[in-house]
């Protein structure tokens, strides 16, 4: 395995093979029924767990599961429902405003265009990438905190920022693998290589790729 610690490309290939075996199926973590409900769920997931979002969205979508229904609610009504997700004043305002924009500028539909998605209130590059990947099947590599951290620990990027991490990962892995692989890395991080549970030397993948690593692997937070 020592050759893995020396070759970034070999590490990438090995990681891909291992994750395919560990997570052959990659169900989308956020419950949704269409691009709009996925967009709202991803927006709510900022600084909030998917588990909590999945507990809150049924209550929200029971009242409003489309842009047309959402703008009939007051921002305060949305805020009261989504409060457990955190940042509720900002998120509720963004949800109402983006719903209004979808109606006025996109015929009430979520655009399958990453540039148009990023123009929407509360929708950054990562959120837009998730929607493009999971709702429309476009090859994307959304980078969340798990991916940003693991990519550094596994020596796949220098981790200057999430933009650089995304660029480095796209260069290392086949384009057709991106949509599935970004979820596989997230699943692996949550189950085996959590920030408090692995310091670059404890989980199986870290040990297999860096058997001689003796010190904690530092990483830059996004």
SULSUL-V465835 format. One record per backbone hydrogen bond with DSSP energy under -1.0 kcal/mol. NH is the residue of the N-H (numbers start at 1). CO is the residue of the C=O. If there is no record, write none. Layout:
NH & CO
NH & CO
//
This chain:
4 & 1
7 & 3
11 & 7
12 & 8
13 & 9
14 & 10
15 & 11
16 & 12
17 & 13
18 & 14
19 & 15
20 & 16
21 & 17
22 & 18
23 & 19
38 & 34
39 & 35
40 & 36
41 & 37
42 & 38
43 & 39
44 & 40
45 & 41
46 & 43
48 & 45
53 & 49
54 & 50
56 & 52
57 & 53
60 & 56
61 & 57
62 & 58
64 & 60
70 & 66
71 & 67
73 & 70
78 & 74
79 & 75
80 & 76
81 & 77
82 & 78
85 & 82
86 & 83
91 & 87
92 & 88
93 & 89
94 & 90
95 & 91
96 & 92
97 & 93
98 & 94
99 & 95
100 & 96
101 & 97
102 & 98
103 & 99
104 & 100
105 & 101
106 & 102
108 & 102
109 & 106
113 & 111
117 & 113
118 & 114
120 & 117
123 & 120
128 & 124
129 & 125
130 & 126
131 & 127
132 & 128
133 & 129
134 & 130
135 & 131
136 & 131
138 & 132
148 & 144
149 & 145
150 & 146
151 & 147
153 & 149
154 & 150
155 & 152
156 & 151
165 & 161
166 & 162
167 & 163
168 & 164
169 & 165
170 & 166
171 & 167
172 & 168
173 & 169
177 & 174
178 & 175
181 & 177
182 & 178
184 & 180
185 & 181
186 & 182
187 & 183
188 & 184
189 & 185
190 & 186
191 & 187
192 & 188
193 & 188
198 & 194
207 & 203
208 & 204
209 & 205
210 & 206
213 & 210
217 & 199
//
